[in-house]
Amino acid sequence: MGLQTSRPQGRGLKTTLTVTCSPRDVDRYHRVVAVCSVSGDDIERWLVRSGLAIDWPQYSRGEYSKDQAEAEKAEAGIWAGSFIEPWKYRACVRSGGRVLACSDGD
């Protein structure tokens, strides 16, 4: 499936980009899990490496773990502050942990 989008390129010029997505899975809420790219560049990889998203191993099978480690090391994006992965937080709370104790403590 492809989607075209335009972005401004200064002084009124626009570039058209084609986003291509390949469905990989369906989550428990019936949402499509897909890998999307622009000009062959994996959008999720860029987002994770920039600290704007996290590797979700349940669906990525660790595909972006090295990119996330780079972002964490560089303290990029969400890694510049206090953060815990959502699934770890929810598991802690479900097992009876208190909200503050389930956070990363920063």
C-alpha atoms as an extended CHARMM CRD file, in Angstrom:
* protein
*
       106  EXT
         1         1  MET       CA              0.0000000000        0.0000000000        0.0000000000  PROA      1               0.0000000000
         2         2  GLY       CA              1.3860000000        3.4370000000       -0.8280000000  PROA      2               0.0000000000
         3         3  LEU       CA              0.5770000000        6.9390000000        0.3440000000  PROA      3               0.0000000000
         4         4  GLN       CA              1.8640000000       10.1690000000       -1.1090000000  PROA      4               0.0000000000
         5         5  THR       CA              2.5470000000       13.2170000000        0.9840000000  PROA      5               0.0000000000
         6         6  SER       CA              4.0290000000       16.6150000000        0.2440000000  PROA      6               0.0000000000
         7         7  ARG       CA              6.3350000000       18.6220000000        2.4140000000  PROA      7               0.0000000000
         8         8  PRO       CA              7.4680000000       22.2140000000        1.9530000000  PROA      8               0.0000000000
         9         9  GLN       CA             11.0060000000       22.6410000000        0.6400000000  PROA      9               0.0000000000
        10        10  GLY       CA             11.4190000000       26.3740000000        1.2550000000  PROA      10              0.0000000000
        11        11  ARG       CA             10.0780000000       29.2900000000       -0.7910000000  PROA      11              0.0000000000
        12        12  GLY       CA              6.9020000000       27.4850000000       -1.7740000000  PROA      12              0.0000000000
        13        13  LEU       CA              8.5710000000       24.4450000000       -3.3590000000  PROA      13              0.0000000000
        14        14  LYS       CA              7.1760000000       21.0450000000       -2.4710000000  PROA      14              0.0000000000
        15        15  THR       CA              8.5770000000       17.5390000000       -2.7290000000  PROA      15              0.0000000000
        16        16  THR       CA              6.2640000000       14.5630000000       -3.0440000000  PROA      16              0.0000000000
        17        17  LEU       CA              7.2900000000       11.5520000000       -0.9780000000  PROA      17              0.0000000000
        18        18  THR       CA              5.8210000000        8.0920000000       -1.3630000000  PROA      18              0.0000000000
        19        19  VAL       CA              5.3010000000        6.1530000000        1.8500000000  PROA      19              0.0000000000
        20        20  THR       CA              5.1070000000        2.3900000000        1.3870000000  PROA      20              0.0000000000
        21        21  CYS       CA              3.7790000000        0.1240000000        4.1470000000  PROA      21              0.0000000000
        22        22  SER       CA              3.9360000000       -3.6610000000        4.3400000000  PROA      22              0.0000000000
        23        23  PRO       CA              1.5450000000       -5.2730000000        6.8530000000  PROA      23              0.0000000000
        24        24  ARG       CA              3.3380000000       -7.6880000000        9.2290000000  PROA      24              0.0000000000
        25        25  ASP       CA              0.8020000000       -8.5500000000       11.9190000000  PROA      25              0.0000000000
        26        26  VAL       CA             -2.4890000000       -7.5930000000       13.5650000000  PROA      26              0.0000000000
        27        27  ASP       CA             -2.5180000000       -6.6970000000       17.2570000000  PROA      27              0.0000000000
        28        28  ARG       CA             -5.0860000000       -7.7780000000       19.8230000000  PROA      28              0.0000000000
        29        29  TYR       CA             -7.1530000000       -4.6610000000       19.0660000000  PROA      29              0.0000000000
        30        30  HSD       CA             -7.2920000000       -5.6480000000       15.3680000000  PROA      30              0.0000000000
        31        31  ARG       CA             -4.9110000000       -2.8580000000       14.3070000000  PROA      31              0.0000000000
        32        32  VAL       CA             -2.5130000000       -3.5570000000       11.4650000000  PROA      32              0.0000000000
        33        33  VAL       CA              1.1580000000       -3.6430000000       12.4730000000  PROA      33              0.0000000000
        34        34  ALA       CA              3.2240000000       -2.6320000000        9.4330000000  PROA      34              0.0000000000
        35        35  VAL       CA              6.7120000000       -1.6680000000        8.3740000000  PROA      35              0.0000000000
        36        36  CYS       CA              6.6530000000        1.6410000000        6.5060000000  PROA      36              0.0000000000
        37        37  SER       CA              9.3710000000        3.2680000000        4.4640000000  PROA      37              0.0000000000
        38        38  VAL       CA             10.1120000000        6.3530000000        2.3960000000  PROA      38              0.0000000000
        39        39  SER       CA             12.5060000000        5.8980000000       -0.5140000000  PROA      39              0.0000000000
        40        40  GLY       CA             13.5550000000        2.5700000000        0.9940000000  PROA      40              0.0000000000
        41        41  ASP       CA             14.3480000000        4.0810000000        4.4070000000  PROA      41              0.0000000000
        42        42  ASP       CA             12.5330000000        2.4000000000        7.3120000000  PROA      42              0.0000000000
        43        43  ILE       CA             10.5170000000        5.0940000000        9.1050000000  PROA      43              0.0000000000
        44        44  GLU       CA             10.3660000000        3.1780000000       12.4180000000  PROA      44              0.0000000000
        45        45  ARG       CA             14.1410000000        2.7140000000       12.4230000000  PROA      45              0.0000000000
        46        46  TRP       CA             14.5840000000        6.4680000000       12.0340000000  PROA      46              0.0000000000
        47        47  LEU       CA             12.0270000000        7.2060000000       14.7700000000  PROA      47              0.0000000000
        48        48  VAL       CA             13.6150000000        4.7250000000       17.2210000000  PROA      48              0.0000000000
        49        49  ARG       CA             17.1640000000        5.8810000000       16.4640000000  PROA      49              0.0000000000
        50        50  SER       CA             16.0380000000        9.4990000000       17.0150000000  PROA      50              0.0000000000
        51        51  GLY       CA             14.4770000000        8.6480000000       20.3870000000  PROA      51              0.0000000000
        52        52  LEU       CA             10.9820000000        9.4570000000       19.1260000000  PROA      52              0.0000000000
        53        53  ALA       CA              9.6670000000        5.8790000000       19.3780000000  PROA      53              0.0000000000
        54        54  ILE       CA             10.6460000000        2.6260000000       21.0700000000  PROA      54              0.0000000000
        55        55  ASP       CA             11.3650000000       -0.8380000000       19.7940000000  PROA      55              0.0000000000
        56        56  TRP       CA              8.2820000000       -2.9420000000       20.5810000000  PROA      56              0.0000000000
        57        57  PRO       CA              9.8180000000       -6.4370000000       20.6000000000  PROA      57              0.0000000000
        58        58  GLN       CA              6.4490000000       -8.2060000000       20.6940000000  PROA      58              0.0000000000
        59        59  TYR       CA              5.9050000000       -7.0920000000       17.0970000000  PROA      59              0.0000000000
        60        60  SER       CA              9.3820000000       -6.1460000000       15.8370000000  PROA      60              0.0000000000
        61        61  ARG       CA             11.1000000000       -9.2550000000       17.2100000000  PROA      61              0.0000000000
        62        62  GLY       CA             13.9220000000       -6.9460000000       18.3120000000  PROA      62              0.0000000000
        63        63  GLU       CA             14.4890000000       -5.5260000000       14.8300000000  PROA      63              0.0000000000
        64        64  TYR       CA             15.1340000000       -2.0560000000       16.2600000000  PROA      64              0.0000000000
        65        65  SER       CA             16.9040000000       -2.9780000000       19.5200000000  PROA      65              0.0000000000
        66        66  LYS       CA             20.3150000000       -1.7360000000       18.3220000000  PROA      66              0.0000000000
        67        67  ASP       CA             18.7540000000        1.5340000000       17.1520000000  PROA      67              0.0000000000
        68        68  GLN       CA             17.1130000000        1.9600000000       20.5520000000  PROA      68              0.0000000000
        69        69  ALA       CA             20.4090000000        1.2440000000       22.3440000000  PROA      69              0.0000000000
        70        70  GLU       CA             22.0500000000        3.9880000000       20.2400000000  PROA      70              0.0000000000
        71        71  ALA       CA             19.2650000000        6.4390000000       21.1350000000  PROA      71              0.0000000000
        72        72  GLU       CA             19.5070000000        5.5540000000       24.8340000000  PROA      72              0.0000000000
        73        73  LYS       CA             23.2950000000        5.9790000000       24.8270000000  PROA      73              0.0000000000
        74        74  ALA       CA             22.9790000000        9.3560000000       23.0860000000  PROA      74              0.0000000000
        75        75  GLU       CA             20.1080000000       10.3500000000       25.4280000000  PROA      75              0.0000000000
        76        76  ALA       CA             18.0970000000       11.2380000000       22.3330000000  PROA      76              0.0000000000
        77        77  GLY       CA             14.4210000000       12.1550000000       22.5100000000  PROA      77              0.0000000000
        78        78  ILE       CA             12.5420000000       10.2910000000       25.2520000000  PROA      78              0.0000000000
        79        79  TRP       CA             15.8360000000        8.9120000000       26.5760000000  PROA      79              0.0000000000
        80        80  ALA       CA             16.9280000000       12.4280000000       27.6120000000  PROA      80              0.0000000000
        81        81  GLY       CA             14.6010000000       12.1690000000       30.6060000000  PROA      81              0.0000000000
        82        82  SER       CA             12.9250000000        9.6210000000       32.8170000000  PROA      82              0.0000000000
        83        83  PHE       CA             11.2580000000        6.7910000000       30.9110000000  PROA      83              0.0000000000
        84        84  ILE       CA             10.1240000000        3.1790000000       31.2970000000  PROA      84              0.0000000000
        85        85  GLU       CA              8.7030000000        1.0200000000       28.5300000000  PROA      85              0.0000000000
        86        86  PRO       CA              4.8850000000        0.9020000000       28.7190000000  PROA      86              0.0000000000
        87        87  TRP       CA              4.6600000000       -2.9100000000       28.8530000000  PROA      87              0.0000000000
        88        88  LYS       CA              7.0930000000       -3.0380000000       31.7990000000  PROA      88              0.0000000000
        89        89  TYR       CA              5.1200000000       -0.3950000000       33.6730000000  PROA      89              0.0000000000
        90        90  ARG       CA              1.7560000000       -2.1200000000       33.0620000000  PROA      90              0.0000000000
        91        91  ALA       CA              3.1670000000       -5.5080000000       34.1210000000  PROA      91              0.0000000000
        92        92  CYS       CA              4.4670000000       -3.9880000000       37.3530000000  PROA      92              0.0000000000
        93        93  VAL       CA              1.1280000000       -2.3440000000       38.1740000000  PROA      93              0.0000000000
        94        94  ARG       CA             -0.8020000000       -5.5470000000       37.2900000000  PROA      94              0.0000000000
        95        95  SER       CA              1.4110000000       -7.5090000000       39.6820000000  PROA      95              0.0000000000
        96        96  GLY       CA              0.4310000000       -5.1780000000       42.5190000000  PROA      96              0.0000000000
        97        97  GLY       CA              3.2070000000       -2.6010000000       42.3000000000  PROA      97              0.0000000000
        98        98  ARG       CA              2.5490000000        0.9900000000       43.2530000000  PROA      98              0.0000000000
        99        99  VAL       CA              2.6020000000        3.6210000000       40.5410000000  PROA      99              0.0000000000
       100       100  LEU       CA              5.7780000000        5.3410000000       41.7890000000  PROA      100             0.0000000000
       101       101  ALA       CA              7.5350000000        2.0610000000       42.4850000000  PROA      101             0.0000000000
       102       102  CYS       CA              6.7490000000        0.9060000000       38.9370000000  PROA      102             0.0000000000
       103       103  SER       CA              8.2630000000        4.0090000000       37.3670000000  PROA      103             0.0000000000
       104       104  ASP       CA             11.9700000000        4.2340000000       36.6630000000  PROA      104             0.0000000000
       105       105  GLY       CA             12.4880000000        6.3060000000       39.8020000000  PROA      105             0.0000000000
       106       106  ASP       CA             13.8320000000        9.4730000000       38.2010000000  PROA      106             0.0000000000
